[in-house]
Amino acid sequence: MIDITSDEIRYELDGHVARITIDRPHVLNAIDEKSHRRCNEIWTEIENDARVRAVVITGSGERAFCVGADMSTSGVGKTGVAYWADLDPNGFAGLSLRRSLDVPVIARVNGFALGGGMEIVLGADIVVAADTAQFGLTEPRVGRLPLDGGIVNLVRRIPHTQAMAMLLTGRRTTAAALRDAGLVNEVVPATELDAAVDRWLEDILACAPTSLRAIKQIINRTEHMTAADARATRLPALIEALESPNATEGVAAFQQKRRPVWSDR
């Protein structure tokens, strides 16, 4: 296991699973400029490490996943978001608008996911939440705006009227409500959160990593295209998946009634 702790962001690589923990419980895991930069470094490291086949991001403790930007710092300005996030094309915590990450990301939501924390959730692929978790884009209630993916992503992920209800009131909502809206995949008691995440990881790791990278790359880079044009686009991860030994290993394993042994490439 690789364990790197820096700037209150913990990063562990356990086999093929990367785990990122926002470890600032004294401010409900709000993120400051230094933590934001560290998150970006970690995502870049993950992008360049073929051993990583899945990522789990969560917050430290039981109260909060992340409540957004640390408003007690001087880096939060009149633009409506933190200066450091506003200038980052990857969005909040380097994830909410990121399109270069081809690895599946699970948000393990253990508590409050508000503001930028909600934007992190919107940047994930799979969301598993404790039944006590609460979500919200609360920026309008403090005269600010969810510009790091909150506005543009939420209306693309859940029905329009439900998205607008959250955006135009700043209300918090429950994990169960967002499961019903299609944003949260699974809601479990807090004591069962890790077991639920592990089940999702097991299914992800059962798939060829080259196939999953290709799927994410196609989705991330062809959203602006018609379905026909997207299908015809030969992206690097797609070519890699087609040429990978995994393409024959999966079929061979099926025929031989055994588990496939996947290659990272």
Phi, psi and chi 1 to 4 in degrees:
 res  aa     phi    psi   chi1   chi2   chi3   chi4
   1 MET       -  135.9  177.3 -174.2  -69.7      -
   2 ILE  -100.8  128.6  -61.9  174.0      -      -
   3 ASP  -128.9  114.5 -174.0  -16.1      -      -
   4 ILE  -122.3  118.0  -57.5  172.5      -      -
   5 THR  -116.1  124.9  -58.4      -      -      -
   6 SER  -156.4  136.0  175.9      -      -      -
   7 ASP    53.3   37.4  -61.2  -26.0      -      -
   8 GLU    65.0   20.6  -60.3  173.5  -47.5      -
   9 ILE  -121.4  115.4  -57.2  -66.1      -      -
  10 ARG   -93.3  133.7  -69.9 -165.9  -80.2  117.6
  11 TYR  -128.6  123.3  172.9   51.3      -      -
  12 GLU  -126.6  137.3  -58.8  170.9  -24.8      -
  13 LEU  -114.3  108.4  178.2   57.0      -      -
  14 ASP  -112.3   99.7 -175.1    4.7      -      -
  15 GLY    66.5 -115.7      -      -      -      -
  16 HIS  -105.0    8.0  -66.5  -66.9      -      -
  17 VAL  -111.1  121.2  178.2      -      -      -
  18 ALA   -93.5  134.7      -      -      -      -
  19 ARG  -123.4  124.1  -62.3 -179.0 -174.1  -88.6
  20 ILE  -114.4  126.1  -58.9  170.7      -      -
  21 THR  -123.9  122.3  -56.1      -      -      -
  22 ILE   -78.2  111.7  -55.7  166.5      -      -
  23 ASP  -112.2   65.2 -167.1   11.5      -      -
  24 ARG  -132.5   56.6  -52.5 -173.5   79.5 -128.0
  25 PRO   -62.5  -20.7   23.8  -34.6      -      -
  26 HIS   -67.6  -18.3   56.7  -69.0      -      -
  27 VAL  -124.7   32.1  -73.0      -      -      -
  28 LEU    53.6   38.1  -64.1  179.2      -      -
  29 ASN    62.1   27.9  -63.8  -38.0      -      -
  30 ALA   -65.6  151.2      -      -      -      -
  31 ILE  -108.7  132.1  -71.2 -179.5      -      -
  32 ASP  -102.6 -177.6   61.0    4.3      -      -
  33 GLU   -61.5  -43.1 -179.9  177.2    5.1      -
  34 LYS   -64.3  -41.2 -171.3  178.5  -68.8 -174.0
  35 SER   -67.3  -38.6  -61.2      -      -      -
  36 HIS   -59.9  -45.8  172.4   85.6      -      -
  37 ARG   -64.1  -37.8  -70.0 -178.7  176.9  177.0
  38 ARG   -65.3  -39.7  178.0   56.7 -175.2  147.6
  39 CYS   -59.0  -44.7  -74.2      -      -      -
  40 ASN   -60.7  -40.7 -110.1  -30.8      -      -
  41 GLU   -61.2  -41.4  -68.2  172.1   -2.8      -
  42 ILE   -66.1  -44.7  -69.4  170.8      -      -
  43 TRP   -61.3  -39.2  -66.5  122.1      -      -
  44 THR   -65.3  -39.9  -60.5      -      -      -
  45 GLU   -62.1  -42.6 -175.3  173.1  -21.1      -
  46 ILE   -63.4  -42.0  -72.1  170.5      -      -
  47 GLU   -60.3  -28.7  -72.0  176.8  -13.7      -
  48 ASN   -99.3    7.9  -66.5  -43.4      -      -
  49 ASP  -118.5  102.9 -169.8  -16.3      -      -
  50 ALA   -66.6  -14.0      -      -      -      -
  51 ARG   -70.1  -24.7  -65.0  172.8  -62.3  174.4
  52 VAL   -78.9  121.9  179.4      -      -      -
  53 ARG  -113.9  -12.3  -60.4 -177.5 -175.6  177.5
  54 ALA  -160.2  152.7      -      -      -      -
  55 VAL  -128.7  138.7 -177.7      -      -      -
  56 VAL  -118.4  124.9  177.4      -      -      -
  57 ILE  -116.0  136.6 -175.7  166.4      -      -
  58 THR  -153.3 -180.0 -167.3      -      -      -
  59 GLY  -114.1  156.8      -      -      -      -
  60 SER   -77.8  143.7  177.9      -      -      -
  61 GLY    84.6 -167.9      -      -      -      -
  62 GLU  -109.9  -12.8  -61.3  178.0   -3.8      -
  63 ARG   -86.5  -37.8  -67.6 -171.9   63.0 -164.5
  64 ALA  -139.8  140.3      -      -      -      -
  65 PHE   -79.1  -60.4  173.2   76.7      -      -
  66 CYS  -171.2  134.8  172.8      -      -      -
  67 VAL  -104.6   21.0  -63.7      -      -      -
  68 GLY    96.5 -150.9      -      -      -      -
  69 ALA   -72.8  142.3      -      -      -      -
  70 ASP   -73.7  100.8 -173.6  -10.4      -      -
  71 MET   -75.6   -2.9  -65.8  179.6   64.4      -
  72 SER   -83.8   -6.7   67.2      -      -      -
  73 THR   -95.9  165.4   66.4      -      -      -
  74 SER   -80.6   -5.1   59.4      -      -      -
  75 GLY   -84.1    2.0      -      -      -      -
  76 VAL  -100.8  120.6  176.8      -      -      -
  77 GLY  -122.4 -166.7      -      -      -      -
  78 LYS   -76.6   -7.9  -65.2 -179.5 -179.6  179.4
  79 THR   -69.4  -13.4   58.9      -      -      -
  80 GLY   103.8  -13.1      -      -      -      -
  81 VAL  -138.2  173.3  -68.0      -      -      -
  82 ALA   -65.4  139.9      -      -      -      -
  83 TYR   -52.6  -45.3  -67.2  130.9      -      -
  84 TRP   -67.5  -31.1   34.3  -94.0      -      -
  85 ALA   -81.1  -36.4      -      -      -      -
  86 ASP   -60.2  -29.2 -168.1   25.0      -      -
  87 LEU   -92.5   -1.0  -62.1  174.6      -      -
  88 ASP  -101.6  115.9 -168.2  -25.3      -      -
  89 PRO   -65.2  -16.6   23.6  -34.2      -      -
  90 ASN   -82.7   -7.6  -68.0  -43.2      -      -
  91 GLY    81.7 -164.2      -      -      -      -
  92 PHE   -66.9  133.9 -164.8   83.4      -      -
  93 ALA    57.3   20.7      -      -      -      -
  94 GLY    71.4   10.9      -      -      -      -
  95 LEU  -122.3  -39.1  178.0   64.6      -      -
  96 SER   -60.4  -26.4   60.9      -      -      -
  97 LEU  -121.3   10.7  -65.7  171.6      -      -
  98 ARG   -70.7  134.0 -162.5  176.3 -159.2   95.2
  99 ARG  -123.3    3.7  -70.7  -64.0  176.4  -96.9
 100 SER  -100.2   -1.1   55.1      -      -      -
 101 LEU   -91.7  116.0 -177.9   66.0      -      -
 102 ASP  -103.3   14.5  -59.9  -29.6      -      -
 103 VAL  -106.0  137.8 -179.2      -      -      -
 104 PRO   -59.4  136.4  -22.6   33.2      -      -
 105 VAL  -120.5  126.2  177.1      -      -      -
 106 ILE  -105.4  126.9  -61.7  174.3      -      -
 107 ALA   -90.8  117.0      -      -      -      -
 108 ARG   -95.6   96.2  174.5 -169.7  177.1  -84.6
 109 VAL   -93.7  105.3 -174.2      -      -      -
 110 ASN   -98.3   -5.9   51.8  -50.0      -      -
 111 GLY  -171.8 -142.1      -      -      -      -
 112 PHE   -61.5  128.0  -64.8  116.8      -      -
 113 ALA  -123.7   89.1      -      -      -      -
 114 LEU  -121.2  150.6  -53.1  175.9      -      -
 115 GLY    55.9 -123.8      -      -      -      -
 116 GLY   -59.6  -28.2      -      -      -      -
 117 GLY   -64.6  -39.0      -      -      -      -
 118 MET   -65.7  -34.9  176.0   70.9  175.3      -
 119 GLU   -67.1  -35.2  -69.5  175.2  -39.4      -
 120 ILE   -60.9  -44.8  -66.1  174.3      -      -
 121 VAL   -56.7  -42.6  169.7      -      -      -
 122 LEU   -68.1  -18.5  -71.2  166.5      -      -
 123 GLY   -88.6   -6.5      -      -      -      -
 124 ALA   -87.7  165.2      -      -      -      -
 125 ASP   -95.3  -35.1  -57.5  -60.0      -      -
 126 ILE  -132.8  135.6  -66.0  168.2      -      -
 127 VAL  -122.2  120.3 -178.0      -      -      -
 128 VAL  -117.8  124.4 -176.4      -      -      -
 129 ALA  -128.3  147.0      -      -      -      -
 130 ALA   -70.4  148.7      -      -      -      -
 131 ASP   -66.3  -12.2   56.1    8.0      -      -
 132 THR   -93.8   -5.1   52.4      -      -      -
 133 ALA   -67.0  147.8      -      -      -      -
 134 GLN  -128.3  143.7  -66.2 -172.8   31.9      -
 135 PHE  -124.0  151.9  -59.6   76.3      -      -
 136 GLY   179.0  149.5      -      -      -      -
 137 LEU  -106.0   86.4  -68.7  167.2      -      -
 138 THR   -90.7    3.6   53.1      -      -      -
 139 GLU   -53.7  -41.8  -73.1   90.2  -18.8      -
 140 PRO   -58.1  -24.3  -27.0   37.0      -      -
 141 ARG   -74.4  -12.8  -64.9 -152.6  170.7 -161.6
 142 VAL  -120.6   23.4  -69.1      -      -      -
 143 GLY    73.4   24.2      -      -      -      -
 144 ARG  -123.2 -174.4  -59.0 -176.4 -177.1  -81.0
 145 LEU  -134.9  141.9  -64.0  166.0      -      -
 146 PRO   -83.3   73.9   27.6  -30.7      -      -
 147 LEU   -85.4  -11.8  -67.1  178.0      -      -
 148 ASP   -92.2   42.8  -75.1  -49.6      -      -
 149 GLY   111.0  -16.7      -      -      -      -
 150 GLY   -61.2  -52.3      -      -      -      -
 151 ILE   -67.4  -53.4  -61.8  172.5      -      -
 152 VAL   -73.1  -30.2  -64.7      -      -      -
 153 ASN   -84.3  -38.7  -78.2  -23.9      -      -
 154 LEU   -62.2  -42.0 -172.1   63.9      -      -
 155 VAL   -70.8  -12.2  -66.8      -      -      -
 156 ARG   -95.5   -9.0  -71.3  166.1  169.3   79.9
 157 ARG  -109.6  -26.6  -61.7  -74.2  -66.8  -83.8
 158 ILE  -133.4  166.2   65.6  175.2      -      -
 159 PRO   -53.8  146.2  -28.5   36.6      -      -
 160 HIS   -53.8  -50.1  179.1   84.8      -      -
 161 THR   -65.8  -33.5   53.1      -      -      -
 162 GLN   -71.7  -38.6  -65.6 -175.5   46.4      -
 163 ALA   -64.2  -45.4      -      -      -      -
 164 MET   -65.6  -33.9  -64.8  -57.0  -76.1      -
 165 ALA   -60.6  -40.2      -      -      -      -
 166 MET   -71.8  -44.7  -68.3 -177.4   66.6      -
 167 LEU   -68.6  -36.9  -71.6  164.9      -      -
 168 LEU   -92.0   -1.7  -61.7  179.4      -      -
 169 THR  -121.2  -20.7   65.9      -      -      -
 170 GLY    68.9   14.2      -      -      -      -
 171 ARG   -69.1  152.9  -70.0  177.4 -178.3  171.8
 172 ARG   -86.8  151.8  -60.4  177.0 -175.0  178.5
 173 THR  -136.4  165.9 -168.9      -      -      -
 174 THR   -90.7  163.7   65.4      -      -      -
 175 ALA   -62.6  -39.5      -      -      -      -
 176 ALA   -63.7  -39.7      -      -      -      -
 177 ALA   -65.0  -40.1      -      -      -      -
 178 LEU   -77.1  -23.5  -72.5 -175.2      -      -
 179 ARG   -65.8  -44.5  177.5 -164.8   57.9 -155.4
 180 ASP   -65.5  -29.0  -66.2  -16.6      -      -
 181 ALA   -81.4  -13.1      -      -      -      -
 182 GLY    99.8    5.7      -      -      -      -
 183 LEU   -90.8  -38.3 -178.8   65.5      -      -
 184 VAL   -97.8  132.9  172.6      -      -      -
 185 ASN   -80.8  -39.9  -64.6   88.2      -      -
 186 GLU  -149.7  139.2 -174.6  173.9   -0.4      -
 187 VAL  -120.9  128.7  179.8      -      -      -
 188 VAL  -138.6  161.9  -64.1      -      -      -
 189 PRO   -58.4  149.3  -24.3   34.4      -      -
 190 ALA   -54.9  -35.2      -      -      -      -
 191 THR   -69.0  -16.3   55.0      -      -      -
 192 GLU  -106.4    7.4  -60.7  175.7   18.2      -
 193 LEU   -62.9  -46.9 -171.0   56.6      -      -
 194 ASP   -64.2  -39.5  -73.2  -31.2      -      -
 195 ALA   -64.0  -39.5      -      -      -      -
 196 ALA   -65.5  -43.7      -      -      -      -
 197 VAL   -61.2  -41.2  169.3      -      -      -
 198 ASP   -62.7  -35.1  -74.2  -14.9      -      -
 199 ARG   -64.5  -42.3  -72.1 -165.7  -61.8  -88.6
 200 TRP   -64.6  -41.3  -76.3   96.9      -      -
 201 LEU   -61.9  -41.1  -74.8  171.1      -      -
 202 GLU   -58.4  -42.6 -176.8  178.8   -1.7      -
 203 ASP   -69.9  -38.3  -75.1  -21.2      -      -
 204 ILE   -64.1  -44.8  -70.9  171.6      -      -
 205 LEU   -71.0  -15.9  -64.1  176.1      -      -
 206 ALA   -75.0  -14.5      -      -      -      -
 207 CYS   -94.5  155.3  -61.5      -      -      -
 208 ALA   -66.7  126.4      -      -      -      -
 209 PRO   -61.9  -31.3   21.8  -32.6      -      -
 210 THR   -66.4  -37.1   44.9      -      -      -
 211 SER   -65.8  -42.8  -64.9      -      -      -
 212 LEU   -67.7  -39.1  -60.4 -171.7      -      -
 213 ARG   -61.8  -41.0  -77.0 -162.8  -67.6  -91.7
 214 ALA   -64.6  -42.0      -      -      -      -
 215 ILE   -60.4  -48.2  -70.9  168.5      -      -
 216 LYS   -65.2  -40.4  -84.0 -151.7   64.7  172.8
 217 GLN   -65.1  -41.3 -167.2  169.5  103.1      -
 218 ILE   -61.4  -46.3  -69.3  168.6      -      -
 219 ILE   -65.1  -45.1  -68.5  170.2      -      -
 220 ASN   -67.2  -31.2  -77.5  -23.0      -      -
 221 ARG  -109.0    2.7  -57.7 -172.6 -171.4 -178.1
 222 THR  -127.1   14.3   65.4      -      -      -
 223 GLU   -58.8  -27.8  -72.1  177.6  -39.3      -
 224 HIS   -86.1   -3.2   60.9  -68.6      -      -
 225 MET   -99.5  163.9  -60.7 -179.9 -176.5      -
 226 THR   -70.8  161.7   65.8      -      -      -
 227 ALA   -59.8  -39.2      -      -      -      -
 228 ALA   -66.7  -43.0      -      -      -      -
 229 ASP   -67.0  -38.9  -72.2  -17.3      -      -
 230 ALA   -63.3  -42.5      -      -      -      -
 231 ARG   -61.9  -33.7 -179.5 -177.8 -179.4  -85.3
 232 ALA   -82.6  -10.8      -      -      -      -
 233 THR   -76.4  125.6  -57.8      -      -      -
 234 ARG  -100.2   85.2  -66.5  -64.3  179.2 -102.5
 235 LEU   -78.5  156.9  -66.6  166.2      -      -
 236 PRO   -54.9  -43.8  -26.8   34.5      -      -
 237 ALA   -67.3  -31.1      -      -      -      -
 238 LEU   -66.5  -47.1  171.3   61.3      -      -
 239 ILE   -61.4  -42.2  -58.9  -58.5      -      -
 240 GLU   -61.0  -42.0 -177.5  179.7   80.3      -
 241 ALA   -64.7  -41.3      -      -      -      -
 242 LEU   -68.3  -30.8  -65.0  175.0      -      -
 243 GLU   -94.9   -6.1  -63.6  178.1  -12.2      -
 244 SER   -71.5  148.4  169.2      -      -      -
 245 PRO   -56.8  -21.9  -22.6   32.3      -      -
 246 ASN   -61.2  -29.0  -68.9  -26.0      -      -
 247 ALA   -63.2  -32.4      -      -      -      -
 248 THR   -95.0  -30.0   54.0      -      -      -
 249 GLU   -63.1  -41.1  166.1   61.2   13.4      -
 250 GLY   -62.2  -43.5      -      -      -      -
 251 VAL   -67.1  -42.7  175.3      -      -      -
 252 ALA   -62.3  -42.5      -      -      -      -
 253 ALA   -63.3  -40.5      -      -      -      -
 254 PHE   -61.9  -45.8  176.7   80.2      -      -
 255 GLN   -66.7  -33.7  -67.2  172.6  -19.5      -
 256 GLN   -92.0    3.4  -63.0  165.3   17.1      -
 257 LYS    55.8   50.3  -64.7 -175.9  169.7   71.4
 258 ARG  -138.1  167.6   61.2  172.9  174.6   82.3
 259 ARG   -77.3  138.7  -71.4 -171.1  176.3 -176.5
 260 PRO   -70.9  150.8   22.9  -31.3      -      -
 261 VAL  -108.5  103.2  179.2      -      -      -
 262 TRP   -81.4  145.8  -59.6  125.7      -      -
 263 SER   -95.8  149.0  168.1      -      -      -
 264 ASP   -69.4  -22.3  -67.8  -25.8      -      -
 265 ARG  -126.5      -  -67.4  -66.9 -173.9 -171.3
